[in-house]
Amino acid sequence: MDPWLIWLITAAALAVAEIFTLTAALGMLGAAALVTAGFAAVGLPFPLQFLVFTVVAVAGVVFLRPIALRHLLHPQVERFGIDALVGKTAYAVSEVTGMGGRVRIDGEEWTARTYDETLVIPPGTTVDVIEISGTTALVYPRE
């Protein structure tokens, strides 16, 4: 079997392994094997193929992998869904107690409870949404 074909099969196997592990390291090694397959196809001697593989693999793992991981682990910039409601201002539509009530958040009416169960919030009061628990907003009066 030709050396370039062995490198190509190795690159494919590493790419498949990367899909299952998502570590970015096996992907870099697969890319190094792919580059080495190209050099092997043009007739580079076998010991120099290992040198090419080593240099490209080390460069990928040491320099490119940290950059790739930084982009993958980048925190979510925007909040969506119910997470976006936490911290918003709401208005009490009905009396809100530790047992229940209704508030209006961004034009939508939600069931609500006070964050502190001893509080009673009268209708028309401005409140802050502290947490969303299921379909119930836990609120606290704005001071």
C-alpha positions in Angstrom: 0.0 0.0 0.0 1.3 3.5 -0.9 2.4 5.7 2.1 0.1 8.5 1.0 -2.9 6.2 1.2 -1.9 5.1 4.8 -1.6 8.8 5.8 -5.0 9.5 4.2 -6.7 6.6 6.0 -5.0 7.8 9.3 -6.4 11.3 8.7 -9.9 9.9 8.1 -9.7 7.8 11.2 -8.6 10.7 13.3 -11.3 12.9 11.9 -14.0 10.3 12.8 -12.5 10.0 16.3 -12.6 13.8 16.6 -16.3 13.8 15.9 -16.9 11.5 18.8 -14.6 13.3 21.3 -14.8 17.0 20.4 -11.4 17.7 21.9 -9.9 19.5 18.9 -6.6 17.6 19.5 -7.5 14.7 17.3 -8.7 17.0 14.6 -5.4 18.8 14.6 -3.6 15.4 14.3 -5.9 14.4 11.5 -5.1 17.7 9.6 -1.4 16.9 10.2 -1.9 13.4 8.7 -3.7 15.0 5.7 -0.8 17.4 5.1 1.6 14.5 5.4 -0.4 12.5 2.9 0.2 15.3 0.4 3.9 15.3 0.9 4.0 11.5 0.7 2.1 11.7 -2.6 4.8 13.8 -4.1 7.5 11.3 -3.1 8.9 12.5 0.2 11.0 9.8 1.9 9.3 8.0 4.8 11.5 9.4 7.7 10.8 13.0 6.4 7.1 12.2 6.3 7.2 11.6 10.1 9.1 14.8 10.5 6.4 16.7 8.5 3.7 15.0 10.6 5.4 15.9 13.8 6.0 19.5 12.9 2.5 20.1 11.6 0.9 18.2 14.6 2.9 20.1 17.2 2.1 23.5 15.5 -1.6 22.6 15.4 -1.8 21.4 18.9 0.3 24.1 20.5 -0.8 27.1 18.4 -4.1 26.5 16.8 -5.9 24.3 19.4 -5.9 27.0 22.2 -7.4 29.5 19.7 -10.1 27.0 18.6 -10.9 26.2 22.3 -11.1 29.9 23.2 -13.7 30.4 20.5 -15.7 27.3 21.5 -15.7 28.2 25.1 -16.7 31.8 24.5 -19.6 32.7 26.9 -23.0 33.3 25.5 -23.4 37.0 24.8 -27.2 37.3 24.7 -29.7 35.6 26.9 -32.8 34.0 25.3 -36.1 32.6 26.4 -37.0 32.8 30.0 -33.3 33.6 30.9 -33.8 37.0 29.2 -36.7 37.8 31.6 -34.5 37.6 34.7 -33.7 41.2 35.8 -36.5 42.8 33.8 -39.0 45.2 35.3 -42.6 44.0 35.6 -45.8 45.5 36.9 -48.2 43.8 39.3 -51.5 43.3 37.6 -53.1 41.8 40.7 -52.0 41.4 44.3 -48.8 39.3 44.5 -48.1 37.2 47.6 -46.0 34.2 48.4 -48.9 32.0 47.2 -49.6 33.7 43.9 -50.5 36.7 41.8 -50.2 38.1 38.3 -47.5 40.4 36.7 -47.0 41.9 33.3 -43.5 41.4 31.8 -42.8 43.0 28.4 -46.5 43.0 27.6 -47.1 39.4 28.6 -49.0 38.4 31.7 -47.3 35.8 34.0 -48.2 34.1 37.2 -46.1 35.4 40.0 -45.1 34.9 43.6 -43.0 37.1 45.8 -39.4 36.1 46.2 -39.8 36.8 50.0 -42.9 34.8 51.0 -43.8 37.3 53.7 -44.3 40.2 51.3 -47.6 41.4 49.8 -47.3 43.5 46.7 -50.3 45.6 45.8 -51.6 45.9 42.2 -49.8 48.6 40.1 -46.5 48.2 41.9 -43.3 48.1 39.9 -41.3 44.9 40.6 -38.1 43.2 39.5 -38.1 39.7 38.2 -35.6 37.8 40.3 -36.1 34.3 38.9 -38.3 32.3 36.6 -39.5 29.0 38.1 -41.4 27.0 35.5 -44.1 29.4 34.4 -44.0 31.5 37.5 -42.0 34.7 38.0 -40.5 35.2 41.4 -40.6 39.0 41.9 -39.5 41.6 44.4 -40.8 45.1 44.7 -38.6 47.8 43.3 -37.5 50.4 45.8 
